């Protein structure tokens, strides 16, 4: 298995909405973004799949070394080797990769967040920075596109947090800010005990509205001249916003099951958005 095949396999098995958006990219950009995504999956799995926090921390430390080795032309992991190819074609900064790892380390160091501004730092590291790297790969002329990418990453991560309340609680993590929990009279024990209460539903409605506003703010920041190059983010946005719609339609019953759009629907949304942006770009 080649490094690129390893990364494609990693991306495909994840079932992520991101994978469907990559299909409409030209080969060079597709190779780079899949390598980036595979790196994100590797470090995310280090904190989600490794039960021992010390081992997880050691794994993240190893990835820091691997990133340094990759940027010095000496990667050892298939993902590092795939990233090395991406580095030959795109200007990607090592600091961003380290910042993503910083975000993953936050999962090992804290289980809750006092206020949204603290959560926003976490979201910046694990999602917005990925958006900034992706913007470099997709290409842009106007630097305002970076502001769009950063805001869109925050919206994506907040959507994930709303969808994954149960899954995160089972790992002992609560991403919903304490100030919001208190405002809606939801306790940490309610979350950890997986209680689906009317108060939790109201809280998630509030967070969903916050996410929708972030999606709109991001789109408003996207310069017209960069819209076509950045269409992959718009495809992902369509899928994520549809996920929010489904969550709301089901009454935010996140403690009952983890909602996921079907692969066919994701593919349809991806194709429809790509087609719209192609027409718009002509």
C-alpha positions in Angstrom: 0.0 0.0 0.0 1.4 3.4 -1.0 1.3 6.4 1.3 -1.5 7.9 -0.7 -3.4 4.7 -0.7 -3.0 4.5 3.1 -4.4 8.1 3.4 -7.3 7.4 1.0 -8.2 4.3 2.9 -8.1 6.2 6.2 -10.3 8.9 4.8 -12.8 6.5 3.2 -13.2 4.3 6.3 -13.9 7.4 8.5 -17.2 7.9 6.7 -16.7 11.7 7.2 -18.5 14.3 5.3 -15.2 15.7 4.3 -14.4 12.7 2.1 -17.4 13.4 -0.2 -16.3 17.0 -0.8 -12.8 15.9 -1.9 -14.2 14.0 -4.9 -14.6 17.2 -6.9 -11.0 18.4 -6.6 -8.3 18.0 -9.3 -5.8 15.2 -8.5 -3.0 17.4 -7.0 -5.3 19.2 -4.6 -7.1 16.0 -3.8 -3.9 14.2 -2.8 -2.9 17.1 -0.5 -6.2 17.5 1.2 -6.6 13.7 1.8 -3.1 13.6 3.3 -4.0 16.5 5.6 -7.2 14.8 6.6 -5.4 11.6 7.3 -3.0 13.4 9.6 -6.0 14.9 11.5 -7.6 11.5 11.8 -4.3 10.0 13.2 -3.9 12.6 15.9 -7.6 12.6 16.7 -7.6 8.8 17.1 -4.6 9.1 19.4 -6.8 10.8 22.0 -10.1 9.1 21.2 -9.0 5.5 20.7 -6.1 5.2 23.2 -7.5 4.6 26.7 -4.3 5.4 28.6 -3.8 9.2 28.7 0.0 8.8 29.1 0.2 6.6 26.0 -2.0 9.1 24.1 0.3 11.9 25.1 3.4 9.9 24.0 1.7 9.3 20.6 1.0 13.0 20.1 4.6 13.7 21.0 5.7 11.2 18.4 3.6 12.9 15.8 5.3 16.2 16.7 8.6 14.6 15.8 7.1 13.1 12.6 5.9 16.5 11.5 9.4 17.9 12.1 10.9 15.0 10.2 8.4 15.5 7.3 9.3 19.1 6.9 13.0 18.1 6.8 12.3 15.6 4.1 12.6 12.5 6.4 9.1 11.2 7.2 8.7 7.6 8.4 4.9 7.2 8.6 2.8 6.8 5.4 0.9 10.0 6.3 4.1 11.9 6.7 5.3 10.6 3.3 2.0 11.6 1.7 2.3 15.1 3.4 5.8 15.4 2.0 4.3 15.1 -1.5 1.8 17.8 -0.6 4.6 20.1 0.7 6.2 19.9 -2.7 3.1 21.4 -4.3 1.6 23.8 -1.6 2.9 26.2 1.0 1.9 24.6 4.2 3.4 25.8 7.5 4.6 23.4 10.2 3.3 25.7 12.9 -0.2 24.9 11.9 0.4 21.1 12.2 1.8 21.7 15.7 -1.2 23.8 16.6 -3.6 21.0 15.6 -1.7 18.7 18.0 -1.9 21.4 20.7 -5.7 21.2 20.3 -5.6 17.4 20.6 -3.6 17.8 23.8 -6.3 19.9 25.2 -8.5 16.8 25.2 -6.1 15.1 27.5 -5.8 18.1 29.8 -9.4 19.3 30.3 -12.8 17.8 30.2 -14.9 21.0 30.1 -14.8 24.7 29.1 -15.9 27.7 31.3 -17.1 29.9 28.5 -17.5 30.0 24.7 -14.3 32.0 24.3 -12.4 29.1 25.9 -14.2 26.6 23.6 -13.4 28.8 20.6 -9.7 28.4 21.3 -10.1 24.6 21.2 -12.2 24.9 18.0 -9.6 27.2 16.4 -6.8 24.6 17.0 -8.6 21.5 16.0 -10.8 22.9 13.1 -10.1 26.5 12.1 -6.3 25.8 11.6 -7.3 22.8 9.4 -9.4 25.3 7.4 -6.5 27.6 7.0 -4.3 24.8 5.7 -7.1 23.7 3.4 -7.5 27.2 2.0 -3.8 27.1 1.0 -4.4 23.9 -0.8 -7.6 25.0 -2.6 -6.0 28.4 -3.5 -7.0 32.0 -3.0 -6.3 35.5 -4.2 -7.8 37.6 -1.4 -6.5 37.2 2.1 -10.1 37.6 3.4 -10.5 34.0 2.4 -8.5 33.0 5.4 -11.0 34.8 7.7 -13.7 32.8 5.9 -11.8 29.5 6.4 -11.2 30.2 10.1 -14.9 31.1 10.8 -16.1 28.1 8.8 -13.9 25.8 10.8 -15.5 27.1 14.0 -18.9 26.4 12.6 -18.0 22.9 11.6 -16.6 22.0 15.1 -19.6 23.5 16.9 -21.8 21.3 14.7 -19.7 18.3 15.6 -20.0 19.2 19.3 -23.8 19.4 19.1 -24.1 16.1 17.2 -21.6 14.2 19.4 -22.8 15.2 22.9 -23.4 11.6 23.9 -20.2 10.2 22.3 -18.1 12.9 24.0 -19.9 12.3 27.4 -19.1 8.6 27.2 -15.4 9.7 27.0 -15.9 12.0 30.0 -15.8 15.2 28.0 -18.3 18.1 27.9 -17.6 20.7 25.2 -20.8 22.7 25.8 -19.6 25.7 27.7 -20.3 25.9 31.4 -21.8 29.4 31.1 -24.4 28.0 28.6 -25.1 24.9 30.7 -25.9 27.2 33.7 -28.0 29.6 31.6 -30.2 26.6 30.5 -30.1 24.8 33.9 -28.2 21.8 32.5 -25.7 20.1 34.9 -22.5 18.2 34.1 -24.2 15.2 35.7 -27.1 15.5 33.2 -24.6 15.3 30.4 -22.4 12.5 31.8 -25.6 10.5 32.8 -26.8 10.9 29.2 -30.1 12.5 30.3 -32.2 13.9 27.4 -34.0 16.7 29.2 -36.1 19.6 27.8 -33.4 21.9 29.2 -30.7 20.1 27.1 -32.9 20.4 24.0 -33.3 24.1 24.6 -29.5 24.5 25.1 -28.8 22.6 21.8 -31.3 24.8 19.9 -29.3 27.8 21.2 -26.0 26.3 20.1 -27.4 25.3 16.7 -28.5 28.9 16.1 -25.0 30.1 17.1 -23.6 27.6 14.5 -25.9 28.8 11.8 -24.9 32.4 12.4 -21.2 31.3 12.1 -21.9 29.6 8.8 -23.6 32.8 7.5 -20.7 35.0 8.8 -18.2 32.7 7.1 -20.0 32.8 3.7 -20.3 36.6 4.0 -16.5 36.7 4.4 -15.7 34.7 1.3 -14.6 36.9 -1.6 -16.3 36.3 -4.9 -13.1 35.8 -6.7 -12.1 32.9 -4.5 -15.5 31.2 -4.3 -14.9 28.6 -7.0 -11.5 27.6 -5.7 -13.0 27.3 -2.2 -16.0 25.3 -3.3 -14.9 22.2 -1.3 -15.6 24.2 1.9 -19.0 25.2 0.5 -19.7 21.5 -0.1 -18.8 20.6 3.4 -20.9 23.5 4.7 -24.0 22.2 2.8 -23.5 18.7 4.4 -22.9 20.1 7.8 -25.9 22.5 7.7 -28.1 19.6 6.5 -26.9 17.7 9.6 -28.0 20.6 11.8 -31.4 20.6 10.0 -31.8 16.9 10.7 -30.8 17.3 14.3 -33.4 20.0 14.7 -36.1 18.0 12.9 -35.5 15.1 15.4 -35.7 17.5 18.4 -32.0 17.3 19.1 -32.4 13.8 20.6 -28.6 13.4 20.7 -28.6 11.1 23.8 -30.7 8.5 21.9 -28.4 8.0 18.9 -25.7 9.6 16.8 -27.3 11.2 13.8 -25.5 10.8 10.5 -26.6 11.6 7.0 -26.6 8.6 4.6 -23.7 8.3 2.2 -26.1 8.8 -0.7 -27.5 12.0 0.7 -23.9 13.3 1.4 -23.0 12.5 -2.2 -26.1 14.2 -3.6 -25.5 17.3 -1.5 -21.8 17.4 -2.6 -22.7 16.9 -6.3 -25.5 19.6 -6.1 -23.3 22.1 -4.5 -20.3 21.5 -6.8 -22.6 21.8 -9.8 -24.1 25.1 -8.5 -20.6 26.6 -7.9 -19.4 25.4 -11.3 -22.3 27.2 -13.0 -21.7 30.3 -10.8 -18.0 30.4 -11.7 -18.6 30.5 -15.4 
